[in-house]
Amino acid sequence: MRIGVGQLDRLEKGGVGIQAAQIDRLCTLLDVTPSYFFHDLLPAGEEVRVQQMESLGKDAMLARSLALAAALTVAATTARAEVQEIVFARLGIFSMLPLIVMESNHLVEKQARRLGIPDLKVTYTQFTSGLEVNIALASGRAQFGACGVAPFLTLWDKGYDNLKINAVSALDTAPMYLVTRNPSVKKVTDFTDADRINVLTPGTAGQAIVLEMAAAQAYGMQNYTKLDRLTVGLPPAEATAAMISGSGAISADFTGVPMSYFELDAPGIHKVLGSHDVLGSQATNSILYTTAAFHDEHPKIMAAVNAALDEAMTLIAQDRPKAGQEYLQLTGTRYEKQVARMVSDPEITFRREPHALMAFANFMHETGKLKNVPPDWKGLFFPEEAAQFRGD
């Protein structure tokens, strides 16, 4: 099925209809059901969910999405005018605070008007996993993606020869914590076959990779998978409930804030290590990225996004409690006390320059999770953006 730029524009604006056969072929291409394309088809409160996993290497849906996105990118190379609508695909976690502030204060629209784009529509869509964010970007449903470092690196690698994904900005340095109910565990070498460690998605999530780094530091690089046999993949809320109740489903959890707050405040739970301990310093937790085609073809929008990010970082630095309230309002979270705690946590900073990206990239490359690896962190960024930062 070949869709030219003009035909795609008419389809999006409703100028022409789409046949049932075409929808059927799209469903086959993307491995989804027809309800995926109709937002109001499902009952209220239900959503189409992609399997919550961070692994993209063997995901057929992502492979097809990458192929589709590459084809659309080629077809659109003659369309150089600035677009009138952009979509940010992001997670709902506190690491997204710069994007939350951008949305709450309409900062991209403000900067776009300053640059001569008066009617730019900006939408922020919240997803539950890095995989969903990456699929939204790869399939063209979003122009920007924002999630954890590991999913970003995976898409950067998988799209190396077609999509050419690069980072626009780091977002934060929120740490992850490995905590346990087992009083005998003081360090990673104390875990035994009786323990079960939750890492969201074994082998591929950021927590799982940091745990493998910790194992490599403790047992030697050749034994980096030594603790993998103990790992399980539970959603954050379910893992936190199991830890606090002491149900026995897991004895340890590698998670981020605010779930780590809940767990460490419960009796009998203590910290084993933090991601900053393993990486040697504060490290970037989440990152904003886009495709080379969009970046290169829309310089004014990129300038507006960069200016909006700078302004958001300034607003957060000036009044973090206010930014926390905007986070509560836009995400609908009910953790008011925990958000207030995150706002005041000195371990959580919001900054655009990247930190410890190459620790992730080099380890993932050495362990076969990435085929490609740049010589330094600048190879993960667009040159124009990299020139602004002093990262590591």
C-alpha positions as CSV (number, residue, x, y, z in Angstrom):
1,M,0.0,0.0,0.0
2,R,1.6,3.3,-1.1
3,I,0.4,6.6,0.3
4,G,1.7,9.8,-1.1
5,V,2.0,13.0,0.8
6,G,-1.0,14.6,-0.8
7,Q,-3.1,11.5,-0.2
8,L,-2.0,11.2,3.4
9,D,-2.9,14.9,4.0
10,R,-6.4,14.4,2.5
11,L,-6.9,11.3,4.6
12,E,-5.9,13.1,7.8
13,K,-8.2,16.0,7.1
14,G,-11.1,13.9,6.1
15,G,-11.1,14.9,2.5
16,V,-11.3,11.3,1.3
17,G,-12.5,8.2,3.0
18,I,-10.6,5.1,3.9
19,Q,-11.9,1.8,2.9
20,A,-12.4,-1.2,5.2
21,A,-9.8,-3.2,3.2
22,Q,-7.2,-0.5,3.8
23,I,-7.9,-0.5,7.6
24,D,-7.6,-4.3,7.5
25,R,-4.2,-4.1,5.9
26,L,-3.1,-1.5,8.4
27,C,-4.2,-3.7,11.2
28,T,-2.1,-6.5,9.7
29,L,0.9,-4.2,9.3
30,L,0.8,-2.9,12.9
31,D,-0.5,-6.0,14.6
32,V,-3.5,-4.2,16.1
33,T,-7.3,-4.6,16.0
34,P,-9.6,-2.1,14.2
35,S,-10.5,-0.5,17.6
36,Y,-6.9,0.9,17.6
37,F,-8.0,3.5,15.0
38,F,-11.2,4.6,16.7
39,H,-10.8,6.4,20.0
40,D,-14.5,6.2,21.0
41,L,-15.1,2.6,20.0
42,L,-14.0,1.1,23.4
43,P,-16.1,1.5,26.6
44,A,-15.2,4.4,28.8
45,G,-12.1,3.8,30.9
46,E,-10.7,1.1,28.6
47,E,-7.7,1.5,26.4
48,V,-5.9,-0.4,23.7
49,R,-2.8,-1.7,25.5
50,V,0.5,-2.8,24.0
51,Q,2.2,-5.5,26.0
52,Q,4.2,-3.6,28.7
53,M,7.8,-4.5,27.9
54,E,10.9,-2.5,27.0
55,S,12.4,-5.1,24.7
56,L,12.2,-3.9,21.0
57,G,14.7,-6.3,19.4
58,K,12.3,-9.1,18.8
59,D,9.1,-7.1,18.6
60,A,7.4,-7.7,15.3
61,M,5.0,-4.7,15.7
62,L,7.9,-2.3,16.1
63,A,9.7,-3.8,13.2
64,R,6.7,-3.1,11.0
65,S,6.3,0.3,12.5
66,L,9.9,1.1,11.7
67,A,9.4,0.0,8.1
68,L,6.2,2.1,7.8
69,A,7.8,5.2,9.3
70,A,10.8,4.9,7.0
71,A,8.6,4.7,4.0
72,L,6.5,7.7,5.1
73,T,9.8,9.6,5.7
74,V,10.9,9.0,2.2
75,A,7.6,10.0,0.8
76,A,7.5,13.2,2.8
77,T,11.0,14.5,1.9
78,T,9.5,17.1,-0.5
79,A,7.2,18.6,2.1
80,R,9.4,21.3,3.6
81,A,6.8,23.7,5.1
82,E,6.4,23.8,8.8
83,V,3.6,21.5,10.0
84,Q,0.6,22.9,11.9
85,E,0.4,20.2,14.6
86,I,2.9,18.2,16.6
87,V,2.5,15.4,19.2
88,F,4.7,14.6,22.1
89,A,4.5,10.9,23.3
90,R,5.5,10.7,26.9
91,L,5.3,8.7,30.0
92,G,3.3,9.8,33.1
93,I,6.3,9.6,35.5
94,F,7.8,12.6,37.4
95,S,10.8,12.6,35.1
96,M,8.5,14.2,32.5
97,L,8.1,17.3,34.6
98,P,9.8,19.6,32.0
99,L,7.2,18.4,29.4
100,I,4.4,18.8,32.0
101,V,5.4,22.4,32.5
102,M,5.6,23.0,28.8
103,E,2.1,21.7,28.4
104,S,0.6,23.5,31.3
105,N,2.0,26.8,30.3
106,H,1.7,26.3,26.5
107,L,5.4,27.1,26.1
108,V,5.9,25.5,22.7
109,E,3.0,27.4,21.2
110,K,4.3,30.6,22.8
111,Q,7.7,30.1,21.3
112,A,6.3,29.1,17.9
113,R,4.3,32.3,17.7
114,R,7.5,34.2,18.4
115,L,9.1,32.4,15.4
116,G,6.3,33.1,13.0
117,I,4.1,30.0,13.4
118,P,0.9,31.5,14.9
119,D,-1.4,28.5,15.1
120,L,0.7,25.5,16.0
121,K,-1.3,22.9,17.7
122,V,0.7,20.9,20.4
123,T,-0.6,17.7,21.9
124,Y,0.9,15.6,24.7
125,T,-0.1,12.0,24.8
126,Q,0.6,9.9,27.9
127,F,1.7,6.2,27.5
128,T,2.5,3.5,30.1
129,S,5.7,2.2,28.7
130,G,8.8,3.1,26.6
131,L,7.7,0.6,24.0
132,E,4.4,2.4,23.5
133,V,6.3,5.7,23.2
134,N,8.7,4.3,20.6
135,I,5.9,2.8,18.5
136,A,4.0,6.1,18.5
137,L,7.2,7.8,17.2
138,A,8.2,5.1,14.8
139,S,4.7,4.9,13.2
140,G,4.4,8.6,12.8
141,R,1.6,9.1,15.3
142,A,4.0,11.4,17.3
143,Q,6.8,13.7,16.3
144,F,8.6,13.5,19.7
145,G,9.1,10.7,22.2
146,A,10.1,11.0,25.8
147,C,11.0,8.0,28.0
148,G,13.8,6.2,29.8
149,V,17.4,6.0,28.5
150,A,17.3,2.3,27.8
151,P,14.2,2.4,25.5
152,F,15.6,5.4,23.7
153,L,19.0,3.7,23.1
154,T,17.2,0.7,21.8
155,L,15.2,2.7,19.2
156,W,18.3,4.7,18.3
157,D,20.0,1.5,17.5
158,K,17.1,-0.2,15.7
159,G,16.5,2.9,13.6
160,Y,20.2,3.5,12.9
161,D,19.9,3.0,9.1
162,N,16.4,4.4,8.5
163,L,14.6,6.5,11.1
164,K,17.9,8.0,12.5
165,I,16.6,8.8,15.9
166,N,18.6,11.3,17.9
167,A,18.2,13.0,21.3
168,V,17.0,16.6,21.6
169,S,17.5,17.0,25.4
170,A,18.0,15.1,28.6
171,L,15.2,15.8,31.1
172,D,16.1,14.8,34.6
173,T,18.4,12.8,37.0
174,A,15.8,11.0,39.1
175,P,17.4,7.9,40.7
176,M,16.1,4.3,40.9
177,Y,16.5,2.3,44.1
178,L,17.0,-1.4,44.7
179,V,15.2,-2.1,48.0
180,T,14.5,-5.4,49.8
181,R,12.5,-7.0,52.6
182,N,15.3,-9.6,53.2
183,P,17.2,-8.4,56.3
184,S,20.2,-10.6,55.3
185,V,20.7,-8.6,52.0
186,K,23.0,-5.6,52.5
187,K,24.6,-5.8,49.0
188,V,23.9,-7.5,45.7
189,T,26.2,-10.4,46.5
190,D,23.9,-11.3,49.4
191,F,21.0,-12.3,47.2
192,T,20.3,-16.1,47.0
193,D,18.1,-18.4,45.0
194,A,15.4,-17.8,47.6
195,D,15.1,-14.1,46.5
196,R,13.0,-12.7,43.7
197,I,13.9,-9.2,42.4
198,N,11.4,-7.1,40.4
199,V,12.9,-5.1,37.6
200,L,9.7,-4.2,35.5
201,T,11.0,-6.1,32.4
202,P,13.8,-8.6,33.0
203,G,16.9,-8.0,30.8
204,T,15.7,-4.9,29.0
205,A,14.2,-2.2,31.3
206,G,16.5,0.4,32.7
207,Q,16.3,-1.2,36.2
208,A,17.2,-4.6,34.8
209,I,20.2,-3.1,33.0
210,V,21.5,-1.2,36.1
211,L,21.1,-4.5,38.1
212,E,23.3,-6.2,35.5
213,M,25.8,-3.4,35.8
214,A,25.8,-3.9,39.6
215,A,26.3,-7.7,39.1
216,A,29.2,-7.0,36.7
217,Q,30.9,-4.7,39.2
218,A,30.4,-7.3,42.0
219,Y,31.2,-10.6,40.1
220,G,33.1,-9.5,37.0
221,M,31.8,-8.6,33.6
222,Q,31.7,-12.2,32.5
223,N,29.0,-12.8,35.2
224,Y,26.8,-9.8,34.5
225,T,23.7,-12.0,34.2
226,K,24.3,-13.7,37.5
227,L,21.3,-12.2,39.1
228,D,19.0,-12.4,36.0
229,R,17.7,-15.8,37.1
230,L,16.2,-14.1,40.2
231,T,14.4,-11.3,38.3
232,V,10.7,-11.0,37.6
233,G,8.6,-8.4,35.8
234,L,5.7,-6.9,37.8
235,P,4.0,-3.5,37.2
236,P,5.2,-0.9,39.6
237,A,2.0,-0.6,41.7
238,E,1.7,-4.4,42.0
239,A,5.3,-4.8,43.0
240,T,5.0,-2.0,45.6
241,A,1.9,-3.7,47.1
242,A,3.7,-7.0,47.2
243,M,6.7,-5.4,49.0
244,I,4.7,-3.6,51.6
245,S,2.3,-6.5,52.3
246,G,5.2,-9.0,52.5
247,S,3.1,-11.4,50.4
248,G,6.2,-13.3,49.4
249,A,5.8,-12.7,45.6
250,I,9.0,-10.7,45.6
251,S,11.7,-10.0,48.2
252,A,13.2,-7.0,46.4
253,D,12.2,-4.3,44.0
254,F,14.3,-2.1,41.7
255,T,12.0,0.9,41.1
256,G,11.9,4.7,40.9
257,V,10.1,7.4,42.8
258,P,7.5,7.7,44.1
259,M,7.1,3.9,44.5
260,S,10.5,3.7,46.3
261,Y,9.2,6.2,48.8
262,F,6.2,4.0,49.7
263,E,8.4,1.0,50.0
264,L,11.2,2.6,52.1
265,D,8.6,4.1,54.5
266,A,7.2,0.6,55.2
267,P,8.5,-1.4,58.1
268,G,11.2,-4.0,57.3
269,I,12.2,-2.6,54.0
270,H,15.7,-1.1,53.4
271,K,17.8,0.2,50.5
272,V,20.5,-2.0,48.9
273,L,21.7,0.5,46.3
274,G,20.7,3.3,44.0
275,S,21.3,3.7,40.3
276,H,23.6,6.7,41.0
277,D,25.8,4.3,43.2
278,V,26.2,1.9,40.2
279,L,26.7,4.6,37.6
280,G,29.1,6.6,39.8
281,S,27.2,9.9,39.7
282,Q,23.8,11.5,39.1
283,A,22.7,10.1,35.7
284,T,20.1,11.1,33.1
285,N,16.9,9.1,33.7
286,S,14.6,10.3,30.9
287,I,15.3,11.9,27.5
288,L,13.4,13.6,24.6
289,Y,14.1,12.6,21.1
290,T,12.8,12.7,17.5
291,T,13.6,11.6,13.9
292,A,16.3,13.2,11.8
293,A,13.7,13.8,9.0
294,F,11.5,15.9,11.4
295,H,14.4,17.6,13.0
296,D,16.0,18.7,9.6
297,E,12.8,19.6,7.8
298,H,11.2,21.7,10.6
299,P,13.9,24.1,12.0
300,K,11.5,26.7,13.3
301,I,9.6,24.1,15.3
302,M,12.8,22.6,16.6
303,A,13.8,26.1,17.7
304,A,10.5,26.6,19.4
305,V,10.8,23.2,21.3
306,N,14.4,24.0,22.4
307,A,13.3,27.5,23.6
308,A,10.3,26.0,25.4
309,L,12.6,23.4,27.1
310,D,14.9,26.1,28.3
311,E,12.0,28.1,29.7
312,A,10.5,25.0,31.4
313,M,13.8,24.3,33.1
314,T,13.9,27.9,34.3
315,L,10.3,27.8,35.6
316,I,11.0,24.5,37.5
317,A,14.2,26.0,39.1
318,Q,12.3,29.1,40.1
319,D,9.3,27.4,41.7
320,R,9.4,23.6,42.0
321,P,6.3,23.4,44.2
322,K,4.2,25.1,41.5
323,A,5.6,22.7,38.9
324,G,4.6,19.8,41.2
325,Q,1.1,21.1,41.3
326,E,1.0,21.2,37.5
327,Y,2.2,17.6,37.4
328,L,-0.7,16.6,39.7
329,Q,-3.2,18.4,37.6
330,L,-2.1,17.1,34.2
331,T,-1.3,13.5,35.1
332,G,-4.3,13.0,37.5
333,T,-2.1,11.3,40.1
334,R,-3.3,11.2,43.7
335,Y,0.1,11.0,45.3
336,E,0.1,14.6,46.6
337,K,2.5,13.9,49.6
338,Q,4.8,11.9,47.4
339,V,4.9,14.6,44.7
340,A,5.7,17.2,47.3
341,R,8.5,14.9,48.4
342,M,9.8,14.5,44.9
343,V,9.8,18.2,44.4
344,S,12.1,18.7,47.4
345,D,14.3,15.7,46.8
346,P,17.9,16.9,46.1
347,E,18.6,13.7,44.2
348,I,16.2,14.7,41.5
349,T,17.4,17.5,39.3
350,F,16.0,18.8,36.0
351,R,18.6,19.7,33.4
352,R,19.1,19.5,29.7
353,E,22.7,18.3,29.6
354,P,23.1,14.5,29.6
355,H,24.9,12.5,32.2
356,A,26.2,8.9,32.1
357,L,24.5,8.1,28.8
358,M,27.7,6.3,27.6
359,A,27.8,4.1,30.7
360,F,24.4,2.8,29.5
361,A,25.3,2.7,25.9
362,N,28.7,1.0,26.3
363,F,27.3,-1.6,28.7
364,M,24.3,-2.4,26.4
365,H,26.7,-2.7,23.4
366,E,29.2,-4.9,25.3
367,T,26.3,-7.2,26.4
368,G,24.8,-7.5,22.9
369,K,21.7,-5.3,23.5
370,L,22.9,-2.7,21.1
371,K,24.5,-3.3,17.7
372,N,25.8,0.2,17.3
373,V,27.4,2.6,19.8
374,P,28.7,6.1,19.2
375,P,32.2,7.2,20.2
376,D,30.7,9.6,22.8
377,W,27.4,11.0,24.0
378,K,27.3,13.6,21.3
379,G,26.7,10.8,18.8
380,L,23.3,10.2,20.4
381,F,22.3,13.9,19.9
382,F,21.6,16.1,16.9
383,P,24.7,18.3,16.4
384,E,22.8,21.5,16.9
385,E,21.5,20.4,20.3
386,A,24.8,18.7,21.4
387,A,26.6,22.0,20.8
388,Q,24.5,23.6,23.6
389,F,25.5,21.1,26.3
390,R,28.5,20.1,28.4
391,G,27.5,16.5,29.1
392,D,29.3,13.2,29.9
